């Protein structure tokens, strides 16, 4: 579990602040399945955004992982203001060219965790527009955060 402890007083944040569009220089592209080009932001950008908007008051926890022959899968959850959302993240296992030997399962797991963190954040509206969905999160526009001194940041 990733935690950032603080003794902040309660504050109000807008879900719209979570779902603002990122500057164009923060958006990267990669080749996706079926020849599609996918736009994304890296996990450091998402983490900084969460910390800035929520003043570090969020949690991300890895609930489990699975290592398959060709990929690693991570299940995680994010909590913001008492609302918990779970997602999966994954990464292909990287192998040496030629002999196909595994390079680093740890690095593949870190990539899967970063993917999971971004997917969890998107379920709160962070970068959701990059997935082709609405930028509006499912919950109400404004939430009251009752700080309990157990915030989370990465």
N, C-alpha and C positions, 0 to 999 in steps of 0.2 A: 504494500500500500504506500502511496506517495502522500505525504502530509506536509503541510506548512502551518505550524501552530502560530496563532496570533491571539491577541486580546483586544480585538477591534470591537467597537460598538456596533449595534445593528445598522445596516445600511440598506438602501433601496437600489436595485439595479433594474434596468430595462432589458427584457429579452431582445428587443430590437438592437441594443448595443452588442449583444452576442452575435447577432446575425448580420452585422454590417459587412459590406463587401470589402475584400482585401485590396490594397493597392495593386495595380497591374504588375509591378515589379516583384511582388511576393508570389505571384501565380506562376507555377511551373507546368510543363507539359511532359507527358511520357506516352509511349506507345502502349495501347491497351489491347484487350482481346479483340479478335475479329478485325484487326487493322484500324481500329478507332484510335484517335488521339484524345487522351484524357487530360484535363486540367486539374491541378491540385495545389495545395500549399503543404509545406513540410511540417513535421510535428513540432519543431522548435517555434515556428510562427504561430501555430495553434496554441501552444503552451503559453507563449508570451501574451497572446490575445486573451486567453482565459484569465491569466494573472492580472492583466491590466483592467479588464472589465469587472472581474469579480474580486479584485484586490487579494488574490491568492486563496480565496475561500471556496475551494472545490476539492473533491476527492477523486482519485482514479485508483482502482484496485484491479490487479490481475487475479481472476478467479480460478484459472486453470489453463493448461496448455496440452497440446498433443503434437507429437512428432511422427509424421507419416513418411513414407519413402521419398516423396518428392516435395513436400511442403510442411511447414509448421503452422499450427493454428492456435490462436490465443483467444480466450474468452475473458472479457473484462467488464467493469462497470464504472460509471461516473456518477457522482452525486453532486448536485448543485441545489442548495437551499432545500434540502430534504427530499428532492426528487431524484430517483435513481433510475438510470437507463443502462441496459446491457447490450453489448454488441460483440461480434467476432472480428478478429483481424488475422491476416495470414501473410505468409511470405514463402516464396519458392526456396528450396534448399539450394544454396550456391555450391557449385562443384568446379573443380579444376578442369580446364579444357584438356582433352586428351584421355586422361585416365578416369575422369568422373569422380574422383575422390572428394568427399565432403570437405569444405574449407573451414567453416565455423558455424556449428549449430547455435552457439550463443549469439552471434551476430544476426543469424536468421530469426531467432526468437526476439531480439531487440527490434528488428524491422517489423515483425508481426505485432509486437506490443505498440509500436508507434502507429501502425495501421489501425489497431483497435482503439487507441486513444482518440485518433482523428474521427473514427466512425462514431464513437460515443459522443464526442463533442458535436458532430453534425446532427445527432438526434436532438440536441438542444438548439440547433439553428446555426452553429458555427460552420461557415463555408458551405452550407446546404445548397446554395444556388449553384455551386460547382458540380453537384451531382445531378443537376437538371430538375431539382425539386424547388419548392417554394423556399424563400429565405425566412419565412415566418415559422417559428417554433410552435409546437402543439399546445403549449400552456399559455396562460394569460400574459398580457403585455408587460405588466409590472408585478414584481414579487417583492415582499418584505423579507429580508434576510435577518434572522435572529442569530447573530454571531455567538457561537458557543466556545470559541477559542480553539476549535479543532478544524481549521480550514485546510485546504489542500492546494498544493502547487507542485510544479515539476521542476 
